[in-house]
């Protein structure tokens, strides 16, 4: 089974056309992400992990890195269980 980190990395690599994303690399500071892609990222997370991203979750810190995204997904998955 593919890990949360692996799924996020695969999605980002496919859409950002880079294979060199480190788990703590800031995808926003790097200039790789625009506002349209940020919304695609939210939809990917909701669909792939069957969770609902609430308005209070929509902070850049939750989406800045692969690690931050994985932590958000873990929190949302635990709270949904």
Secondary structure, DSSP 8 states (H G I E B T S, - for coil): ---HHHHHHHHHHHHHT-S---TT--TTTTT---HHHHHHHHHHHHHHHT----GGG--HHHHSSHHHHHHHHHHHHHHH-
